[in-house]
């Protein structure tokens, strides 16, 4: 049974909208509107423990998942949502040992997700021209121990991608069609390209460019997630919904 250590990340969970990601070593006392939680007293206890605050409110002490970690990242840019990242991983077949290229590091949410998936043998190469974005991403990756599977490069991928024989590529830029030839050159045969498009016009332009460059299985999807408020005899759709976040276009390199 895994127990909590001083440097363990713990998810303090009350409900879907009231949760905190902390470490006892950094946050000995967690101050919330529910009262104060003594995080140091949790060291040595198993994950899944139910704890009480100073106001006698109960909270669950859980082991964070990848989604919990990514959604708590420090941000300078909008992150790609887990619902979209999950589809990208599935469509691109990203797994332990994969070599993945990323154009547009941003705050590092996708970078971290890929690093988690490809470790320990694979690697992620992430390009971004903005040093402030990469500094934030580096701190996020280091904080959660994922930097060992990532190389951050402060360069413009439009000027060329140094890596070759890559298994997958993600483009998160305003003009992804401009990168299609470079991505195709960097991918291994049958390697998958995915690109984030906020608007339909961008997806249209990207799709035409990918087809012109000989990509196969080109398709664009939108992922919508709706929660259900499940209560005995009163179940209904939630009024809160993660609807449109982006369109994701996919295609495979042919030779």
PEBEL-V793219 format. One record per pair of residues at least 24 apart in sequence whose ideal C-beta (glycine too) atoms are under 7 Angstrom apart, sorted by the first residue. I is the first residue (numbers start at 1). J is the second residue. If there is no record, write none. Layout:
i | j
I | J
I | J
This chain:
i | j
1 | 46
2 | 46
2 | 47
3 | 44
3 | 45
3 | 46
4 | 42
4 | 43
4 | 44
4 | 45
4 | 47
5 | 43
6 | 43
9 | 64
10 | 42
10 | 61
11 | 62
11 | 64
11 | 68
12 | 37
12 | 59
12 | 61
13 | 59
13 | 60
13 | 62
14 | 59
21 | 64
21 | 68
21 | 72
34 | 59
66 | 113
66 | 116
69 | 144
70 | 109
70 | 112
70 | 113
73 | 107
73 | 108
73 | 109
73 | 140
74 | 107
74 | 136
74 | 139
74 | 140
75 | 107
76 | 107
76 | 132
76 | 133
76 | 136
77 | 106
77 | 107
77 | 133
79 | 106
79 | 107
79 | 109
80 | 109
80 | 110
80 | 172
80 | 196
81 | 242
81 | 245
83 | 223
83 | 225
83 | 242
84 | 223
84 | 245
84 | 246
84 | 248
85 | 110
85 | 113
87 | 221
87 | 223
87 | 248
88 | 170
88 | 194
88 | 248
89 | 117
91 | 192
91 | 194
91 | 250
92 | 168
92 | 192
92 | 194
93 | 192
94 | 118
94 | 168
96 | 121
96 | 122
97 | 121
97 | 122
98 | 122
98 | 167
98 | 168
99 | 123
99 | 166
99 | 167
100 | 124
100 | 166
100 | 167
100 | 168
101 | 125
101 | 161
101 | 163
101 | 166
101 | 169
101 | 186
102 | 126
102 | 127
102 | 170
103 | 127
103 | 157
103 | 171
103 | 172
103 | 173
103 | 179
104 | 128
104 | 171
104 | 172
104 | 173
105 | 133
105 | 134
105 | 137
105 | 152
106 | 133
106 | 137
106 | 172
107 | 133
107 | 136
107 | 137
107 | 140
108 | 136
108 | 137
108 | 140
108 | 141
110 | 170
110 | 172
111 | 137
111 | 141
111 | 150
112 | 140
112 | 141
112 | 144
112 | 146
115 | 141
115 | 146
115 | 149
115 | 150
116 | 146
118 | 149
119 | 149
122 | 149
123 | 149
123 | 151
124 | 149
124 | 150
125 | 151
125 | 153
125 | 163
126 | 150
126 | 152
126 | 153
127 | 153
127 | 155
127 | 157
128 | 154
129 | 154
129 | 155
129 | 156
157 | 182
158 | 182
161 | 186
166 | 191
167 | 191
168 | 192
169 | 193
170 | 194
171 | 195
172 | 196
176 | 206
177 | 205
177 | 206
177 | 209
180 | 209
180 | 210
180 | 213
181 | 213
184 | 213
184 | 253
187 | 253
189 | 253
189 | 255
190 | 252
190 | 253
191 | 252
191 | 253
192 | 250
192 | 252
193 | 250
193 | 251
194 | 248
194 | 250
195 | 249
196 | 246
196 | 248
197 | 246
197 | 247
197 | 249
198 | 246
200 | 247
203 | 247
203 | 249
206 | 249
207 | 249
210 | 251
214 | 254
215 | 251
215 | 252
215 | 253
215 | 254
216 | 251
216 | 252
216 | 254
217 | 250
217 | 251
217 | 252
218 | 250
218 | 251
219 | 250
220 | 247
220 | 248
220 | 249
221 | 248
222 | 247
